[in-house]
Amino acid sequence: MTRRLLCLVVSLMSVLIVVSVRNASAQAPNPHQRIARAIRLIRSSRGANAQVDAAQGLRNTVLATDPTTVDDETVHSIASLLEFRNDAIRYWTAEALAHFGVRAKFAAPKLRAILDERECAVAETSSVSMIRDTLERIGEPAPERKCDHYILPK
């Protein structure tokens, strides 16, 4: 009797595990949903720190996603975040765009415009190096450097 009961319990547990895994995978958001949620969080967050944290979260989400599973509209939505004036948001956005390689080539004019605006600014941190890297990764040569200072003098 005990062995039969044990077999029954193991069988029921197995069925419950299979059902739970199926439900979890059915409820897991697809890449578009995860990225769209991250973009909404950046746009709706109040305060620069919360927006920057959300932008870093977007980058993490993008890097954890197979780029071939993300449609062009979503890549364009990511690129739209370059309009933010916050340089840290631009940094994380540029890194996310680099993940898509040549598919993000359309963003090159905006990336170059940010370089023109930010490259010679004296700042403690800057998106300039990431933007240059992103341009290279999307197949666009970065323009010649105008300035070589990116860190505040001590």
PyRosetta script that sets phi, psi and omega in degrees:
from pyrosetta import init, pose_from_sequence

init()
pose = pose_from_sequence("MTRRLLCLVVSLMSVLIVVSVRNASAQAPNPHQRIARAIRLIRSSRGANAQVDAAQGLRNTVLATDPTTVDDETVHSIASLLEFRNDAIRYWTAEALAHFGVRAKFAAPKLRAILDERECAVAETSSVSMIRDTLERIGEPAPERKCDHYILPK")
pose.set_psi(1, -42.5)
pose.set_omega(1, -178.2)
pose.set_phi(2, -64.2)
pose.set_psi(2, -40.8)
pose.set_omega(2, 179.4)
pose.set_phi(3, -65.0)
pose.set_psi(3, -40.1)
pose.set_omega(3, 177.9)
pose.set_phi(4, -63.5)
pose.set_psi(4, -43.1)
pose.set_omega(4, 178.9)
pose.set_phi(5, -63.7)
pose.set_psi(5, -42.5)
pose.set_omega(5, 177.8)
pose.set_phi(6, -61.2)
pose.set_psi(6, -43.5)
pose.set_omega(6, 177.9)
pose.set_phi(7, -62.1)
pose.set_psi(7, -41.7)
pose.set_omega(7, 179.1)
pose.set_phi(8, -63.8)
pose.set_psi(8, -44.5)
pose.set_omega(8, 179.9)
pose.set_phi(9, -63.6)
pose.set_psi(9, -44.5)
pose.set_omega(9, 179.0)
pose.set_phi(10, -62.4)
pose.set_psi(10, -42.0)
pose.set_omega(10, 178.9)
pose.set_phi(11, -62.9)
pose.set_psi(11, -45.2)
pose.set_omega(11, 178.9)
pose.set_phi(12, -63.9)
pose.set_psi(12, -40.7)
pose.set_omega(12, 178.2)
pose.set_phi(13, -62.6)
pose.set_psi(13, -41.3)
pose.set_omega(13, 179.1)
pose.set_phi(14, -61.3)
pose.set_psi(14, -44.5)
pose.set_omega(14, 179.2)
pose.set_phi(15, -62.8)
pose.set_psi(15, -43.8)
pose.set_omega(15, 179.4)
pose.set_phi(16, -62.9)
pose.set_psi(16, -39.0)
pose.set_omega(16, 179.0)
pose.set_phi(17, -65.2)
pose.set_psi(17, -45.0)
pose.set_omega(17, 180.0)
pose.set_phi(18, -61.7)
pose.set_psi(18, -45.4)
pose.set_omega(18, 179.7)
pose.set_phi(19, -63.5)
pose.set_psi(19, -42.0)
pose.set_omega(19, 179.7)
pose.set_phi(20, -63.4)
pose.set_psi(20, -43.3)
pose.set_omega(20, 179.7)
pose.set_phi(21, -64.4)
pose.set_psi(21, -43.0)
pose.set_omega(21, 178.3)
pose.set_phi(22, -62.8)
pose.set_psi(22, -43.6)
pose.set_omega(22, 179.1)
pose.set_phi(23, -64.2)
pose.set_psi(23, -41.6)
pose.set_omega(23, -179.7)
pose.set_phi(24, -63.9)
pose.set_psi(24, -42.8)
pose.set_omega(24, -179.7)
pose.set_phi(25, -71.4)
pose.set_psi(25, -31.5)
pose.set_omega(25, 178.1)
pose.set_phi(26, -70.0)
pose.set_psi(26, -30.3)
pose.set_omega(26, -178.3)
pose.set_phi(27, -90.4)
pose.set_psi(27, -13.0)
pose.set_omega(27, -179.0)
pose.set_phi(28, -66.7)
pose.set_psi(28, 129.5)
pose.set_omega(28, -179.5)
pose.set_phi(29, -67.3)
pose.set_psi(29, 145.1)
pose.set_omega(29, 177.4)
pose.set_phi(30, -76.2)
pose.set_psi(30, 171.1)
pose.set_omega(30, -177.2)
pose.set_phi(31, -55.5)
pose.set_psi(31, -39.9)
pose.set_omega(31, -179.7)
pose.set_phi(32, -61.1)
pose.set_psi(32, -43.7)
pose.set_omega(32, -178.9)
pose.set_phi(33, -66.5)
pose.set_psi(33, -43.0)
pose.set_omega(33, -179.9)
pose.set_phi(34, -63.7)
pose.set_psi(34, -43.8)
pose.set_omega(34, -179.3)
pose.set_phi(35, -68.8)
pose.set_psi(35, -42.9)
pose.set_omega(35, 178.8)
pose.set_phi(36, -60.8)
pose.set_psi(36, -40.3)
pose.set_omega(36, 178.6)
pose.set_phi(37, -63.6)
pose.set_psi(37, -42.0)
pose.set_omega(37, 179.2)
pose.set_phi(38, -64.9)
pose.set_psi(38, -39.8)
pose.set_omega(38, 178.3)
pose.set_phi(39, -65.2)
pose.set_psi(39, -44.4)
pose.set_omega(39, 177.7)
pose.set_phi(40, -59.8)
pose.set_psi(40, -38.0)
pose.set_omega(40, -179.8)
pose.set_phi(41, -64.5)
pose.set_psi(41, -40.5)
pose.set_omega(41, 177.3)
pose.set_phi(42, -61.7)
pose.set_psi(42, -46.9)
pose.set_omega(42, -176.2)
pose.set_phi(43, -69.5)
pose.set_psi(43, -29.7)
pose.set_omega(43, -175.7)
pose.set_phi(44, -97.3)
pose.set_psi(44, -12.2)
pose.set_omega(44, -179.1)
pose.set_phi(45, -66.7)
pose.set_psi(45, 144.6)
pose.set_omega(45, 178.1)
pose.set_phi(46, -103.8)
pose.set_psi(46, 126.6)
pose.set_omega(46, 179.2)
pose.set_phi(47, 97.9)
pose.set_psi(47, 143.9)
pose.set_omega(47, -175.8)
pose.set_phi(48, -62.1)
pose.set_psi(48, -41.9)
pose.set_omega(48, -178.3)
pose.set_phi(49, -62.5)
pose.set_psi(49, -41.9)
pose.set_omega(49, 179.3)
pose.set_phi(50, -65.5)
pose.set_psi(50, -39.1)
pose.set_omega(50, 178.4)
pose.set_phi(51, -66.5)
pose.set_psi(51, -42.0)
pose.set_omega(51, 179.1)
pose.set_phi(52, -64.8)
pose.set_psi(52, -42.9)
pose.set_omega(52, 177.3)
pose.set_phi(53, -60.1)
pose.set_psi(53, -41.4)
pose.set_omega(53, 179.1)
pose.set_phi(54, -66.8)
pose.set_psi(54, -36.6)
pose.set_omega(54, 178.3)
pose.set_phi(55, -66.4)
pose.set_psi(55, -39.3)
pose.set_omega(55, 176.2)
pose.set_phi(56, -65.8)
pose.set_psi(56, -37.3)
pose.set_omega(56, 175.6)
pose.set_phi(57, -62.7)
pose.set_psi(57, -39.5)
pose.set_omega(57, 175.7)
pose.set_phi(58, -60.0)
pose.set_psi(58, -47.9)
pose.set_omega(58, 179.0)
pose.set_phi(59, -58.0)
pose.set_psi(59, -43.4)
pose.set_omega(59, 179.1)
pose.set_phi(60, -62.4)
pose.set_psi(60, -41.8)
pose.set_omega(60, 178.6)
pose.set_phi(61, -62.9)
pose.set_psi(61, -45.8)
pose.set_omega(61, -179.1)
pose.set_phi(62, -63.1)
pose.set_psi(62, -46.5)
pose.set_omega(62, -177.3)
pose.set_phi(63, -66.3)
pose.set_psi(63, -23.1)
pose.set_omega(63, 178.3)
pose.set_phi(64, -87.4)
pose.set_psi(64, 2.2)
pose.set_omega(64, -175.6)
pose.set_phi(65, -111.3)
pose.set_psi(65, 139.9)
pose.set_omega(65, 173.7)
pose.set_phi(66, -67.4)
pose.set_psi(66, 118.7)
pose.set_omega(66, -175.3)
pose.set_phi(67, -60.5)
pose.set_psi(67, -23.9)
pose.set_omega(67, -179.9)
pose.set_phi(68, -73.0)
pose.set_psi(68, -12.8)
pose.set_omega(68, 179.9)
pose.set_phi(69, -92.8)
pose.set_psi(69, 0.9)
pose.set_omega(69, -177.7)
pose.set_phi(70, -107.1)
pose.set_psi(70, 128.3)
pose.set_omega(70, -177.6)
pose.set_phi(71, -79.6)
pose.set_psi(71, 165.3)
pose.set_omega(71, -176.6)
pose.set_phi(72, -63.1)
pose.set_psi(72, -35.1)
pose.set_omega(72, 179.2)
pose.set_phi(73, -60.9)
pose.set_psi(73, -39.6)
pose.set_omega(73, 178.9)
pose.set_phi(74, -67.9)
pose.set_psi(74, -39.5)
pose.set_omega(74, 177.4)
pose.set_phi(75, -62.4)
pose.set_psi(75, -39.9)
pose.set_omega(75, 177.1)
pose.set_phi(76, -65.1)
pose.set_psi(76, -37.3)
pose.set_omega(76, 177.7)
pose.set_phi(77, -63.4)
pose.set_psi(77, -39.8)
pose.set_omega(77, 176.8)
pose.set_phi(78, -62.6)
pose.set_psi(78, -47.0)
pose.set_omega(78, -178.3)
pose.set_phi(79, -61.2)
pose.set_psi(79, -28.8)
pose.set_omega(79, -179.8)
pose.set_phi(80, -61.7)
pose.set_psi(80, -20.3)
pose.set_omega(80, 179.5)
pose.set_phi(81, -71.7)
pose.set_psi(81, -13.8)
pose.set_omega(81, 176.4)
pose.set_phi(82, -64.1)
pose.set_psi(82, -16.2)
pose.set_omega(82, 178.5)
pose.set_phi(83, -69.5)
pose.set_psi(83, -18.7)
pose.set_omega(83, 177.7)
pose.set_phi(84, -63.1)
pose.set_psi(84, 142.0)
pose.set_omega(84, 178.9)
pose.set_phi(85, -80.5)
pose.set_psi(85, -19.2)
pose.set_omega(85, -178.9)
pose.set_phi(86, -67.9)
pose.set_psi(86, 120.1)
pose.set_omega(86, -174.6)
pose.set_phi(87, -67.3)
pose.set_psi(87, -31.1)
pose.set_omega(87, 178.8)
pose.set_phi(88, -68.1)
pose.set_psi(88, -38.0)
pose.set_omega(88, 176.3)
pose.set_phi(89, -64.5)
pose.set_psi(89, -40.6)
pose.set_omega(89, 177.3)
pose.set_phi(90, -62.9)
pose.set_psi(90, -39.2)
pose.set_omega(90, 179.1)
pose.set_phi(91, -59.1)
pose.set_psi(91, -53.3)
pose.set_omega(91, -177.4)
pose.set_phi(92, -66.7)
pose.set_psi(92, -34.6)
pose.set_omega(92, 177.5)
pose.set_phi(93, -65.7)
pose.set_psi(93, -44.1)
pose.set_omega(93, 178.8)
pose.set_phi(94, -61.0)
pose.set_psi(94, -42.2)
pose.set_omega(94, 179.4)
pose.set_phi(95, -64.7)
pose.set_psi(95, -38.8)
pose.set_omega(95, 177.1)
pose.set_phi(96, -63.4)
pose.set_psi(96, -43.3)
pose.set_omega(96, 179.6)
pose.set_phi(97, -63.1)
pose.set_psi(97, -37.1)
pose.set_omega(97, -179.8)
pose.set_phi(98, -58.8)
pose.set_psi(98, -28.3)
pose.set_omega(98, -179.7)
pose.set_phi(99, -62.0)
pose.set_psi(99, -23.2)
pose.set_omega(99, -176.9)
pose.set_phi(100, -94.9)
pose.set_psi(100, -0.9)
pose.set_omega(100, 176.7)
pose.set_phi(101, 55.7)
pose.set_psi(101, -136.2)
pose.set_omega(101, -174.4)
pose.set_phi(102, -62.8)
pose.set_psi(102, -18.3)
pose.set_omega(102, 177.1)
pose.set_phi(103, -64.5)
pose.set_psi(103, -19.3)
pose.set_omega(103, 179.9)
pose.set_phi(104, -100.0)
pose.set_psi(104, 12.7)
pose.set_omega(104, -177.6)
pose.set_phi(105, -58.2)
pose.set_psi(105, -30.2)
pose.set_omega(105, 179.2)
pose.set_phi(106, -58.3)
pose.set_psi(106, -22.8)
pose.set_omega(106, -177.4)
pose.set_phi(107, -83.9)
pose.set_psi(107, -5.2)
pose.set_omega(107, -176.4)
pose.set_phi(108, -55.3)
pose.set_psi(108, -44.0)
pose.set_omega(108, 179.9)
pose.set_phi(109, -60.2)
pose.set_psi(109, -40.5)
pose.set_omega(109, 178.9)
pose.set_phi(110, -68.5)
pose.set_psi(110, -40.4)
pose.set_omega(110, 178.3)
pose.set_phi(111, -62.0)
pose.set_psi(111, -41.5)
pose.set_omega(111, 178.1)
pose.set_phi(112, -66.0)
pose.set_psi(112, -38.0)
pose.set_omega(112, 178.1)
pose.set_phi(113, -63.2)
pose.set_psi(113, -39.7)
pose.set_omega(113, 177.5)
pose.set_phi(114, -64.9)
pose.set_psi(114, -40.7)
pose.set_omega(114, 176.9)
pose.set_phi(115, -59.2)
pose.set_psi(115, -46.2)
pose.set_omega(115, 179.3)
pose.set_phi(116, -58.2)
pose.set_psi(116, -38.7)
pose.set_omega(116, -177.2)
pose.set_phi(117, -75.4)
pose.set_psi(117, -40.3)
pose.set_omega(117, -168.8)
pose.set_phi(118, -104.3)
pose.set_psi(118, -20.0)
pose.set_omega(118, -167.7)
pose.set_phi(119, -58.7)
pose.set_psi(119, -39.0)
pose.set_omega(119, -176.8)
pose.set_phi(120, -95.3)
pose.set_psi(120, 3.1)
pose.set_omega(120, 178.4)
pose.set_phi(121, -73.2)
pose.set_psi(121, 135.2)
pose.set_omega(121, 175.5)
pose.set_phi(122, -83.0)
pose.set_psi(122, 119.8)
pose.set_omega(122, -176.6)
pose.set_phi(123, -147.4)
pose.set_psi(123, 152.6)
pose.set_omega(123, 178.2)
pose.set_phi(124, -67.3)
pose.set_psi(124, -39.3)
pose.set_omega(124, 174.7)
pose.set_phi(125, -134.8)
pose.set_psi(125, 158.7)
pose.set_omega(125, -176.0)
pose.set_phi(126, -154.7)
pose.set_psi(126, 152.0)
pose.set_omega(126, 176.4)
pose.set_phi(127, -84.9)
pose.set_psi(127, -4.6)
pose.set_omega(127, -171.8)
pose.set_phi(128, -55.8)
pose.set_psi(128, -49.3)
pose.set_omega(128, -177.5)
pose.set_phi(129, -64.4)
pose.set_psi(129, -38.9)
pose.set_omega(129, 179.0)
pose.set_phi(130, -69.1)
pose.set_psi(130, -37.9)
pose.set_omega(130, 179.0)
pose.set_phi(131, -65.0)
pose.set_psi(131, -41.8)
pose.set_omega(131, 176.4)
pose.set_phi(132, -60.9)
pose.set_psi(132, -44.3)
pose.set_omega(132, 178.5)
pose.set_phi(133, -62.3)
pose.set_psi(133, -42.3)
pose.set_omega(133, -179.8)
pose.set_phi(134, -63.1)
pose.set_psi(134, -44.3)
pose.set_omega(134, 178.4)
pose.set_phi(135, -56.7)
pose.set_psi(135, -44.6)
pose.set_omega(135, 178.8)
pose.set_phi(136, -62.7)
pose.set_psi(136, -42.4)
pose.set_omega(136, -176.5)
pose.set_phi(137, -71.5)
pose.set_psi(137, -22.9)
pose.set_omega(137, 177.7)
pose.set_phi(138, -94.0)
pose.set_psi(138, 4.5)
pose.set_omega(138, 174.5)
pose.set_phi(139, 89.7)
pose.set_psi(139, 20.1)
pose.set_omega(139, 178.9)
pose.set_phi(140, -118.1)
pose.set_psi(140, 126.0)
pose.set_omega(140, 178.6)
pose.set_phi(141, -66.3)
pose.set_psi(141, 136.8)
pose.set_omega(141, 176.6)
pose.set_phi(142, -74.0)
pose.set_psi(142, 142.7)
pose.set_omega(142, 179.0)
pose.set_phi(143, -65.1)
pose.set_psi(143, 161.2)
pose.set_omega(143, 178.0)
pose.set_phi(144, -59.1)
pose.set_psi(144, 142.4)
pose.set_omega(144, -179.6)
pose.set_phi(145, -64.8)
pose.set_psi(145, 138.1)
pose.set_omega(145, 175.5)
pose.set_phi(146, -93.8)
pose.set_psi(146, -33.8)
pose.set_omega(146, -175.8)
pose.set_phi(147, -140.1)
pose.set_psi(147, 155.1)
pose.set_omega(147, 178.3)
pose.set_phi(148, -118.6)
pose.set_psi(148, 13.9)
pose.set_omega(148, 178.4)
pose.set_phi(149, -106.6)
pose.set_psi(149, 127.1)
pose.set_omega(149, 178.9)
pose.set_phi(150, -128.0)
pose.set_psi(150, -13.6)
pose.set_omega(150, -174.5)
pose.set_phi(151, -115.2)
pose.set_psi(151, 139.7)
pose.set_omega(151, 177.0)
pose.set_phi(152, -60.8)
pose.set_psi(152, 136.2)
pose.set_omega(152, 176.0)
pose.set_phi(153, -65.5)
pose.set_psi(153, 146.4)
pose.set_omega(153, -178.6)
pose.set_phi(154, -85.5)
pose.dump_pdb("model.pdb")
